[in-house]
Amino acid sequence: MSKPYVSIVLPAYNEEEAIAKVIDDVQASMRTTAYQYEILVVDDGSTDSTTRIVESFAQENPAIRLIGNDHRGKGYTVRTGMLAAQGHIVLFSDA
C-alpha cells in the first residue's frame, strides 16, 4: 500500500457495539474519494471485544491498523494515534 494522504484516528475504549459501524462508515466515505487513506483504531485497553472486531477488519483491509495501549485515557490515546498517523491530513473521530 502506498503512503496514505488521509489518516483517520479512532480512539476506542469498550466500543464493541459501535466500532464495526464506525469503521464501515469511514471506509464508505473514503471510497467516494480518490484519496489513499488509513484508519488507525487506538484501543485504550478495552475489556470487551473491541480489539477482536478491529482485528477482523484489519485482516480484510490493510489500510486499517490497530494500535493498543494500556488504559491511559482519551488524550493519551488520541496523541498516540496522531503520532502514528502517516497521512498528510490527520482527522480524528470518536468511535
PANU-714772 format. One record per residue (C-alpha): residue in three letters; x, y, z. Coordinates in nm, 3 decimals. Layout:
<rs>
Ala/X/Y/Z
...
</rs>
This chain:
<rs>
Met/0.000/0.000/0.000
Ser/0.130/0.345/-0.085
Lys/0.157/0.614/0.179
Pro/-0.188/0.742/0.276
Tyr/-0.288/1.100/0.214
Val/-0.555/1.095/0.486
Ser/-0.529/0.932/0.828
Ile/-0.840/0.883/1.036
Val/-0.770/0.820/1.405
Leu/-1.041/0.648/1.608
Pro/-0.972/0.632/1.981
Ala/-1.167/0.341/2.128
Tyr/-1.248/0.206/2.471
Asn/-1.508/-0.070/2.504
Glu/-1.675/0.018/2.174
Glu/-1.787/-0.333/2.071
Glu/-2.141/-0.211/1.999
Ala/-2.034/0.075/1.771
Ile/-1.687/0.015/1.625
Ala/-1.793/-0.201/1.328
Lys/-2.045/0.058/1.207
Val/-1.797/0.341/1.255
Ile/-1.528/0.161/1.053
Asp/-1.783/0.070/0.782
Asp/-1.899/0.433/0.763
Val/-1.545/0.572/0.742
Gln/-1.449/0.321/0.471
Ala/-1.764/0.400/0.272
Ser/-1.695/0.773/0.293
Met/-1.330/0.738/0.194
Arg/-1.416/0.513/-0.101
Thr/-1.611/0.804/-0.252
Thr/-1.283/0.998/-0.277
Ala/-0.963/0.942/-0.473
Tyr/-0.751/0.974/-0.158
Gln/-0.535/0.694/-0.022
Tyr/-0.629/0.657/0.343
Glu/-0.559/0.470/0.662
Ile/-0.780/0.409/0.961
Leu/-0.599/0.388/1.293
Val/-0.803/0.245/1.577
Val/-0.622/0.317/1.901
Asp/-0.760/0.087/2.166
Asp/-0.724/0.222/2.519
Gly/-0.723/-0.114/2.699
Ser/-1.075/-0.230/2.614
Thr/-1.204/-0.524/2.814
Asp/-1.479/-0.618/2.565
Ser/-1.446/-0.747/2.207
Thr/-1.341/-0.415/2.051
Thr/-0.992/-0.545/1.972
Arg/-1.118/-0.866/1.813
Ile/-1.363/-0.675/1.593
Val/-1.097/-0.431/1.473
Glu/-0.853/-0.716/1.407
Ser/-1.110/-0.883/1.180
Phe/-1.146/-0.559/0.981
Ala/-0.767/-0.522/0.960
Gln/-0.736/-0.871/0.812
Glu/-0.969/-0.768/0.530
Asn/-0.824/-0.422/0.468
Pro/-0.454/-0.339/0.513
Ala/-0.548/0.032/0.542
Ile/-0.685/-0.044/0.891
Arg/-0.439/-0.062/1.178
Leu/-0.498/-0.144/1.542
Ile/-0.275/0.022/1.798
Gly/-0.311/-0.079/2.160
Asn/-0.214/0.091/2.481
Asp/-0.285/0.034/2.845
His/-0.580/0.227/2.980
Arg/-0.427/0.576/2.988
Gly/-0.716/0.798/2.890
Lys/-0.854/0.962/2.580
Gly/-0.595/1.238/2.549
Tyr/-0.308/0.991/2.551
Thr/-0.494/0.765/2.309
Val/-0.560/1.047/2.060
Arg/-0.195/1.159/2.085
Thr/-0.076/0.802/2.022
Gly/-0.286/0.787/1.706
Met/-0.177/1.129/1.584
Leu/0.190/1.036/1.626
Ala/0.141/0.704/1.444
Ala/-0.052/0.860/1.155
Gln/0.129/0.866/0.822
Gly/-0.111/1.086/0.625
His/-0.064/1.448/0.522
Ile/-0.408/1.518/0.666
Val/-0.497/1.368/1.006
Leu/-0.855/1.356/1.131
Phe/-0.997/1.201/1.442
Ser/-1.342/1.097/1.546
Asp/-1.494/0.922/1.842
Ala/-1.564/0.556/1.789
</rs>
